[in-house]
């Protein structure tokens, strides 16, 4: 077995890293009413102004474009682990999410928002 970049174990590792960076489709997630969302923070990610929100009845970090009236398109889980999963619940902006490293940028911004909120709540 070779040890270069085309060695089977390195190819598998690269494939798993690329797979982990992709957003996960979730067609059954019921999006909350935007009026009931609490905006925790906003951030500009890849030229898009995103709002990170919570909804009491659904313990997830919801994300949507600010200019869309806070209509959430995605949510994140696993934030406390520092390695969250991004779930797509509305496919209106799927192409933008999958473009370049936007998924990674959204996850990074979400972890930052989550950690800031935890720090503010805990003290």
C-alpha positions as CSV (number, residue, x, y, z in Angstrom):
1,X,0.0,0.0,0.0
2,X,1.4,3.4,-1.0
3,X,1.8,6.3,1.4
4,X,1.4,9.1,-1.1
5,X,-1.7,11.3,-1.4
6,X,-3.5,8.6,-3.5
7,X,-3.1,5.9,-0.8
8,X,-6.5,4.3,0.0
9,X,-6.5,5.5,3.6
10,X,-5.8,9.1,2.6
11,X,-8.4,9.0,-0.1
12,X,-11.0,7.8,2.4
13,X,-10.0,10.5,4.9
14,X,-10.3,13.2,2.2
15,X,-13.7,11.8,1.1
16,X,-15.0,11.8,4.7
17,X,-13.8,15.3,5.3
18,X,-15.6,16.5,2.1
19,X,-18.7,14.6,3.0
20,X,-18.8,16.1,6.5
21,X,-18.7,19.6,5.1
22,X,-21.9,19.1,3.0
23,X,-25.2,20.3,4.4
24,X,-27.7,17.6,5.3
25,X,-31.2,17.7,3.6
26,X,-34.1,17.6,6.1
27,X,-37.5,17.7,4.3
28,X,-39.6,17.0,7.4
29,X,-38.4,19.9,9.6
30,X,-41.3,22.2,10.4
31,X,-40.0,25.8,10.2
32,X,-41.2,28.1,13.0
33,X,-43.2,31.2,12.4
34,X,-40.7,34.0,11.9
35,X,-42.7,36.2,14.3
36,X,-41.9,33.8,17.1
37,X,-38.1,33.8,16.5
38,X,-35.6,35.4,18.9
39,X,-32.7,36.8,17.0
40,X,-29.5,36.0,18.9
41,X,-27.0,37.6,16.4
42,X,-26.4,38.6,12.8
43,X,-23.4,37.9,10.7
44,X,-22.3,38.5,7.1
45,X,-21.3,35.2,5.5
46,X,-20.1,35.0,1.9
47,X,-21.8,38.3,1.1
48,X,-25.1,37.3,2.7
49,X,-26.5,38.9,5.8
50,X,-27.6,36.0,8.0
51,X,-29.7,36.1,11.2
52,X,-29.2,33.3,13.8
53,X,-32.3,32.7,15.8
54,X,-33.9,30.5,18.3
55,X,-37.4,29.2,18.8
56,X,-38.5,28.1,22.3
57,X,-40.5,25.0,21.1
58,X,-37.7,23.8,18.8
59,X,-34.2,23.8,20.4
60,X,-32.2,24.5,17.3
61,X,-30.2,27.4,16.0
62,X,-32.2,28.6,13.0
63,X,-30.5,30.6,10.2
64,X,-32.0,32.7,7.5
65,X,-31.3,35.7,5.4
66,X,-32.1,39.0,7.1
67,X,-33.5,40.5,4.0
68,X,-36.1,37.7,3.7
69,X,-37.9,38.9,6.8
70,X,-36.1,36.4,9.0
71,X,-37.6,33.4,7.2
72,X,-35.4,30.5,8.4
73,X,-34.1,28.2,5.7
74,X,-31.7,26.1,7.7
75,X,-30.9,25.0,11.2
76,X,-27.9,23.7,13.0
77,X,-27.5,20.9,15.6
78,X,-24.5,19.8,17.6
79,X,-23.3,23.3,18.4
80,X,-22.0,22.4,21.8
81,X,-19.6,19.9,20.3
82,X,-18.0,22.6,18.2
83,X,-18.6,20.5,15.1
84,X,-22.2,21.2,14.1
85,X,-24.4,19.8,11.4
86,X,-26.2,22.1,9.0
87,X,-29.6,20.9,8.0
88,X,-31.4,22.4,5.0
89,X,-35.2,22.6,5.6
90,X,-36.1,25.0,2.7
91,X,-34.3,24.6,-0.6
92,X,-34.8,28.2,-1.8
93,X,-31.1,29.0,-1.3
94,X,-29.6,25.5,-1.6
95,X,-27.3,26.5,-4.5
96,X,-25.9,29.4,-2.4
97,X,-25.3,27.1,0.6
98,X,-23.4,24.5,-1.5
99,X,-21.3,27.1,-3.3
100,X,-17.7,27.3,-2.4
101,X,-17.1,27.0,1.3
102,X,-20.3,28.7,2.4
103,X,-21.4,25.7,4.5
104,X,-18.2,25.9,6.4
105,X,-18.5,29.7,6.9
106,X,-22.1,29.3,8.1
107,X,-21.0,26.6,10.6
108,X,-18.1,28.7,11.9
109,X,-20.3,31.8,12.3
110,X,-23.0,29.6,14.1
111,X,-20.5,28.2,16.6
112,X,-19.2,31.7,17.3
113,X,-22.8,32.9,17.9
114,X,-23.6,29.9,20.1
115,X,-20.4,30.3,22.2
116,X,-21.0,34.0,22.6
117,X,-24.6,33.4,23.8
118,X,-23.5,30.6,26.2
119,X,-20.8,32.9,27.6
120,X,-23.3,35.8,28.0
121,X,-25.8,33.5,29.8
122,X,-23.4,31.6,32.0
123,X,-21.3,34.7,32.8
